[in-house]
Amino acid sequence: MKVKITTLVENAVGIGGSRELIGEHGLAFLIETGTQRILFDTGQYLALENNARVLGKDLATIDTVMLSHGHYDHTGGLRPLLEHNSRFSLYAHPDVFARKMIKRKGRCREVGIPVRKNELLERGVKLILDTSPIVLAPEIMTTGEIPPGFSFESVAEGFFVEKDGQQDPDTLADDQALVLKTAKGTVVVLGCSHRGIINTLRHVSNLTGQSQIYAVLGGLHLFKATAETLETIMQHLQRFDLQRIVVGHCTGTHAIQALYARFKDKVVLNTVGHTFSV
């Protein structure tokens, strides 16, 4: 299967990119195969529509949307998307619509999906919500819920889910990735890797039966990782024999620098407009 992945939303626009492109704290990839146009996450709000237009990508032709998890910087672009297209199937974990909160420095704010489930249904969007892996095409599947495992990877503190006035720690069970089987090997598209990048890749290996993974693209949520944790994660990453590591968003500057130092030119800083073909 041939695949082209274009970054529509990222934190920054690369040097040499069009001045019309917008960077925002968020993430969205357009995945184009011979038969499908999949939008993986939607960014926060402003950038998706603008960047798609500048990059010559028609949002009206998207037939599938997958949400990696229910945070606003990955789901907020659903609203402008609906202005162009509501004839798509949306894949996600059932918890994607939970009321998600974050507590920082004693203050609490809502960080969940800004579009309600009923609104999507009323607009004609087909919702497929499942905790298990789902096959989107013969060579494309979701990971489903990613089981926790390694002790050095845990969901960051401060995330909560509110229900019936009660706030409970959010285990980010809705965190998922997309798995593509290509001629060069397995490609994994990530949102924030809240369940841990190594837990995620181990789960993908179990699903595919392949110990090697060709490439990963997305956020690794390592911006608060200690040097010790980063070293442990990089040792485990080496076991997957990755050939491309395309990272940005929530990965963190010091983590990206550490990845560069270890994996050299296999690491690419992801920016708006970046394309990856395999």
N, C-alpha and C positions, 0 to 999 in steps of 0.2 A: 504494500500500500504506500502510495506517495502522499506526503502531507506537507502543507505549508502553514506555518504558525506565525501570525502577525500580532505584535503587541499593540493593542489599541489604547490601553490605559496602564500607566506606570507612574511612579513618583516623579520621574524626571524625563526630559527630552534630551536626546543625545546631541553632542556637538555635531553640527552639520545638518541637523534635522530642520524641517521647515519651521519658520517663525510662527506659522499659524497653528502648530501643534501645541497642546496643553498638557502639562504634567499635573497630576494631583495624587494625593495619598490614596492609592487604590490599585486595582489590578484587573485587567481583562485581556484575554487572548482570543483572536479569531482563528479557528482551526478549519482549514479548507482541505477536503479530500476530493476525489473525483465525483463523489455522490452526495456529500454532506457539507454544510457550513455550520459549524458548532461555535457558539459563543461561550467560552469558559469564564465565568464571572463577568461583571458588568461595570466595575469601577464604582466611584462614589456618587457622581451625578453629572458634573459639567463636561467631563472630558470625552466620554464615549461618543456622543453624537458628533461633536466637533472633529475629533480625530478620525473617526470613520469617514467622514466627508473629505477631509484633507488627504487621507490615504487612499481614497477611491474605493472604499468598501461600503456596499449598500446594505444597511441594516434590515431592509425589507426582505432580503433573500435568506436571512438566517432561519434555519428550520429547527435548530436544537439549541437550548440553553442549559448549561450545567452550572450549578452554584456550589462552590467548594465548601462554604459554610455561611452562616446567617449574619455576618457583620456588615455594617452599612457600606464600608469601603469596597466590598465585593458584590453588593446587591443593589446599591442606590441607583445604578444606571438602568435598572428595570423600567423606571418610570419614563425616561426619555425614549427607551427602546419601544415601549408600548405605543408611542406616538407614530412610529414607523411600521410596527409589525406586532400583531398579537396572534399570528398563526404559527406558533412554535410550540414544541413540547419542552417542558421545563423539568429537569431531573435534579433531585436534591434529597437530602436526608429529611425525615419528618420534623426534626427539631429545628430546621432552618427558620421556621416562623415563630420560634419562641421569643419572648421578650427578653432580650439580652442587655445586660448592664455591665458597666465597668466602674470600679472604685479606684480613684487615684487621689492621694493626699487628703483623704477624708471626704472627698466629694464624689457623688455618684451621678452618672449620666447614662442615657440609653444609647446603645451602639448596635441595635438590631436592624433587621431588614425594614425599610421604610414603606414597603408595599404589602398590603394585607392579602392573605390567601384568597378571600372572597373577591377582591378586586381583580385579581388575575383570572379567576374562574369566570367572572362576569364579562371579561374582555375576550373570552374564548381560548385562553391559554390552557393547554392540556398539562396537568400536573402529574408527575410520576414521582412519588415520595416513597423511598424504601431505605431500609438499613443495610440491605444486602447488595452485593455487586450487581450491576445491570449492564447487559450487553446492548450498546447503542447501534453497533454494526459488527460484522464478522471480525473486525480487527480493532474495535474500540469498545472499552468497557469502563465503568466507574469502579472505584475500589470498594464502595460500600463503606460501612463503619470500620475504622482502623483500630484494631485492638491495641491497648497500651502494652508495654513490655519492658523495655530497657529502663533501668533505674535512673540513668542520667538524662532521660527525656521525660518531662512532665508538663502539663498545661500550666501556663504562667498564672501566677496569683492575680487576683483582682477582678476576674471575670465571674459574673453571676447571672443566673436566670431567675426572673421574677414571675411568680404564679400565685394568684389568690393572696396577694400582699406579702408573700413569703419569698425571701431571697435565698437561693441555694447556690453553692459554687457551681460554675459552669464547667463541665468536663469536656466541652467541645466535642461531644459525640457526633455532631453533624459534620465534622471535618473530614472531607473526602478529596481524592485526587482522580485524575483521568489517566487511563492507561492506553497507549497506542502501540500496536504491533506493526513495526515497519521493517523494510528490507535490511536496515542496519541494526535492528534490535529494538528493544523496548524503550519507549519514550514516556516519561511520567510528567504530567502537567499538574502543578501544585498551586494551591491558594496561599495559605500561610503556614502549612505544616504544623498546625497547633498540636497535633498528636505526636509530633516528632518526626523528623526526616528519616531517621534510621528505622523507627517503627513502621513508617509508611513504606519505605523501600523493601523492608523484610516482608511486609504484607503483600506487596506487589509481586515479589519473587515467589511467594507461596501460591498466589493466584495464577501466575503464568507458568510456573515450573521452571523458570529461568533464573539462574543465580546472577547473571550479568545484566546490567541495565545500561543502555547506550547513552541516554541523556535525561536530565531533569531540567525543568523550566518553572520559575515562579519564586515564591517567598519561602524562606526557611525559618523565620521567626527566631533568629539568633542574636538580636540586637542587645540582649541582656545576658548572653551566655558568657561564663567565665572562660579564661584561657584554658583551664583544665578541661572543662566541658567541650570546648571547641576541639581540643586535641583528641579527645575520645571520639567525638563525632567524625572527625576527619580520618581517623584510623579505620572506623567502620565503613566510611564512604569508599575507601580504597578497595575494599573487598568486592564492591559491585562493578569495578573496572569501568567507571564512567568515562566517556569520551567527551561529553559536553555538559557543562554546568552553567546554565543561564539563570542568573539570580539578580534580585533587586527587592523592591518593596520593603518587606519587614525583615530582611536578612540582617541588616546592620552593617555599618561601614567597617568596623573592626573585624567582623566575621568574614566579610568579602575579602578584606586584605589578607586574612589568614588562609582563605581558600586559594587566593592567587599565589601566595607563597608556597603552598603545598602542591597545587595542581597545575600551576603555570598557565599556558595558553588554552587549556581546556575550559577555563573560567571566562565567562562573558558577562559584563555588567548589562543587565537588561534595561532598556529605555523605550519610550514611546516610538513606534515605527520600526523597531527591530524585527527582522524576519528570520525564521529558522525553517529550513526545508530539508526533508529527509525522504 
